[in-house]
Amino acid sequence: MSDDGNIVTIDKVEMYLALTAEARIKATPITNNDEDERRLNSMLRMCDDYQHDARHFMNEGDLVRAFGAINYAHAWIDAAVRIGLMDGHDDDRLFTLP
């Protein structure tokens, strides 16, 4: 099977799962108060839930939904870095830095 940019493959989904897992580990909380901590925890829960969904869809053979879910997962963590609830440690490969 070809792995051009327009085809969702298991390898592509696994690559993005690994990238998101790396981002999840690298980003560190920098919350300043209880409300920000609650917001961040909600965002991280969404990231984790979408990662779980991506694996589920991949295991079911639904690669399009798996690809969509892992991109949503990464977006949650990227957003937390972007709005200043997490430190992305200047990693512009994993995050859209502020």
Secondary structure as a PSIPRED ss2 file (coil, helix, strand):
# PSIPRED VFORMAT (PSIPRED V4.0)

   1 M C   1.000  0.000  0.000
   2 S C   1.000  0.000  0.000
   3 D C   1.000  0.000  0.000
   4 D C   1.000  0.000  0.000
   5 G C   1.000  0.000  0.000
   6 N C   1.000  0.000  0.000
   7 I C   1.000  0.000  0.000
   8 V C   1.000  0.000  0.000
   9 T C   1.000  0.000  0.000
  10 I H   0.000  1.000  0.000
  11 D H   0.000  1.000  0.000
  12 K H   0.000  1.000  0.000
  13 V H   0.000  1.000  0.000
  14 E H   0.000  1.000  0.000
  15 M H   0.000  1.000  0.000
  16 Y H   0.000  1.000  0.000
  17 L H   0.000  1.000  0.000
  18 A H   0.000  1.000  0.000
  19 L H   0.000  1.000  0.000
  20 T H   0.000  1.000  0.000
  21 A H   0.000  1.000  0.000
  22 E H   0.000  1.000  0.000
  23 A H   0.000  1.000  0.000
  24 R H   0.000  1.000  0.000
  25 I H   0.000  1.000  0.000
  26 K H   0.000  1.000  0.000
  27 A C   1.000  0.000  0.000
  28 T E   0.000  0.000  1.000
  29 P E   0.000  0.000  1.000
  30 I C   1.000  0.000  0.000
  31 T C   1.000  0.000  0.000
  32 N C   1.000  0.000  0.000
  33 N C   1.000  0.000  0.000
  34 D H   0.000  1.000  0.000
  35 E H   0.000  1.000  0.000
  36 D H   0.000  1.000  0.000
  37 E H   0.000  1.000  0.000
  38 R H   0.000  1.000  0.000
  39 R H   0.000  1.000  0.000
  40 L H   0.000  1.000  0.000
  41 N H   0.000  1.000  0.000
  42 S H   0.000  1.000  0.000
  43 M H   0.000  1.000  0.000
  44 L H   0.000  1.000  0.000
  45 R H   0.000  1.000  0.000
  46 M H   0.000  1.000  0.000
  47 C H   0.000  1.000  0.000
  48 D H   0.000  1.000  0.000
  49 D H   0.000  1.000  0.000
  50 Y H   0.000  1.000  0.000
  51 Q H   0.000  1.000  0.000
  52 H H   0.000  1.000  0.000
  53 D H   0.000  1.000  0.000
  54 A H   0.000  1.000  0.000
  55 R H   0.000  1.000  0.000
  56 H H   0.000  1.000  0.000
  57 F H   0.000  1.000  0.000
  58 M H   0.000  1.000  0.000
  59 N H   0.000  1.000  0.000
  60 E C   1.000  0.000  0.000
  61 G C   1.000  0.000  0.000
  62 D C   1.000  0.000  0.000
  63 L H   0.000  1.000  0.000
  64 V H   0.000  1.000  0.000
  65 R H   0.000  1.000  0.000
  66 A H   0.000  1.000  0.000
  67 F H   0.000  1.000  0.000
  68 G H   0.000  1.000  0.000
  69 A H   0.000  1.000  0.000
  70 I H   0.000  1.000  0.000
  71 N H   0.000  1.000  0.000
  72 Y H   0.000  1.000  0.000
  73 A H   0.000  1.000  0.000
  74 H H   0.000  1.000  0.000
  75 A H   0.000  1.000  0.000
  76 W H   0.000  1.000  0.000
  77 I H   0.000  1.000  0.000
  78 D H   0.000  1.000  0.000
  79 A H   0.000  1.000  0.000
  80 A H   0.000  1.000  0.000
  81 V H   0.000  1.000  0.000
  82 R H   0.000  1.000  0.000
  83 I C   1.000  0.000  0.000
  84 G C   1.000  0.000  0.000
  85 L C   1.000  0.000  0.000
  86 M E   0.000  0.000  1.000
  87 D E   0.000  0.000  1.000
  88 G C   1.000  0.000  0.000
  89 H C   1.000  0.000  0.000
  90 D C   1.000  0.000  0.000
  91 D C   1.000  0.000  0.000
  92 D C   1.000  0.000  0.000
  93 R C   1.000  0.000  0.000
  94 L C   1.000  0.000  0.000
  95 F C   1.000  0.000  0.000
  96 T C   1.000  0.000  0.000
  97 L C   1.000  0.000  0.000
  98 P C   1.000  0.000  0.000
